């Protein structure tokens, strides 16, 4: 007996002459498949179905865009600890896929990242400007500019006319 699954089509192969086995095998497969649509979707399956990365899944789960259907805790073979992970409702995942929310969320993330970069650049520019302003008076007092002003004749005339700012 061989059961092959490809693109939502199940193919059951049995040796010839086993008519009774076909009915029994078909009943077993039908019974197993009866409630499969209600089984929760695990994280790796969600990533495959929605074609998203693990980081996106974590970020969207954390900010509430991707809604968890609950958690499951399992103890893997050969491991001392149990692990807990989120599972997802298959109908919700289907809805996200149908409405193409992944594209919308990625666009929102790109806009947020651009805004954060703009804010960081502005903040860094302000910090550099403040640092320059703090350093400028110190260098003006001790620097060569003050001594060169004193040596030039008629400097006061230029300064009083507002030509040097």
N, C-alpha and C positions, 0 to 999 in steps of 0.2 A: 504494500500500500504506500502511496506517495501523495502528499498534499503539497501543492505548489501555489504560492500567492504572488500575483503580479498585477499592479495597478487595479486594486480593488476587485480582482477576479480570482476566485479559488478554483483550482483544477485538482480533482481527485482522480488518481490513477490506481487501478487495481488489476491484478492478473486476470486473464480471460477465464471464464467458467466459474467465477465466484459471484454469482448473482445475489445470493443471500448476504454475502459480505458487503455488497454495494449498498444495500438498504440499511444495514446496521452501521456501516461507516458513515453513510450520509446522515443518519440520525444523530450519531455522535458529533459530527462536525456542526450540524445545524444547532444542536443543543449548546455547544461551546460558543457558537457565534451569536446566540440569541441576545445576550446582554452586553455584547462587546462595545456597543455604542455608548454605554453608560460608564465605561471604565475611565478613570482619570488619565490624563496625558502627562507623562513624566517630562522633566526639563529637556532632556536630549531630544525627545520627540518634538517638543514645541520648537526647539531651535531648528530642527530639520523641516518641519511643516512650514514655519514662517520664514525660513531662510534668514535667521538672525544669528548674531554672535552671542556667546555666553555673557559678555560684558553688557550688551544691550538688554538681554533678558534680566540681568541683575538690576541694572539702572531703572528699567521700566517697571519692574516689580517693586523696587524701593519707592519710586515716586507715585505709584498707584495706577499707572497707565495699563499695565498688564496685571489683571486680577487673578489672584491665587484662588484655587478651589479647595484649599486646605493643605495640610502637610502630612507626610508619611515618614515614619521612622523605621529603618531596617538595619539589621546587623548583617554585614557582608561576610561571606565566607573568608576565613583567614584573618579577619580583623578583630581587634579587641573591642573597639568602640562601635556604637550605633551611629548612623548618620540620619539626619533629618533634612528633607527637601520639600519644596513646594510642588504640588501637583495642580493640574489645570482642568477645568471643565471642557470637554471636547466641543460642546456647542459654542462656548465662548471663543475658543480658538478658531473655530470655523467662521464665526462672525468677524473676528479680527482679520482673518484672511480674506473673506468676501468683501469687506469694506475697505481693504487695503490700508489699514491703520498703520502698518509698519512704515510705509512710505511717509505718511503724515508725521509720525513720531520722529523719523529720521530727519525730516525737514525742520521740525521744531528743535531737535537737538543741534542741528547745524546753526540755526539762528541764535540759539542760546550760547553756543560756543563762540560765535562771531561777536556777540554782544559782550561776553566775558573778556574776550581778547581786546576789544575796544576799550572797555573799562580799565583793564590792566595797563594798557598802553597810556591812557590818560593819567592814571595814577602814577606811573613811572615817570612821565614827563613832568608832572607837578613836583614830584620828589626831586628830580634833577634840577628844576628851576629853583626850588627852595634852597637846595644845596649850593647852587651857583650864587644866589643872593646872599647867603651867609658867608661865602668865601670872598665875594667881591669887596666888601668894605675892609676886610683885613688886608687884602692884597693892595688896595688903593692907599692905605695908610703907610704900609711898609714897602711898597713896590717902587719901581723906578719912575712911575708916572708923576708922583708928587715932586720928586727932585727935578725932573725934566721941566715941569711947569714953572718952577721957581727960576730956572736958568733962562727961560725964554723971555725976551723983552716984549712988552705989549700984550702979554697973555691976558691981562685983566680986561683989555679993550674987547678982545674977542669974546670973552666970557660974558661981559656985560651986554654985548649986542645979541647974545643968544645964539651965536654961531656954533658954539661947542656945547653939545648936550650929551 
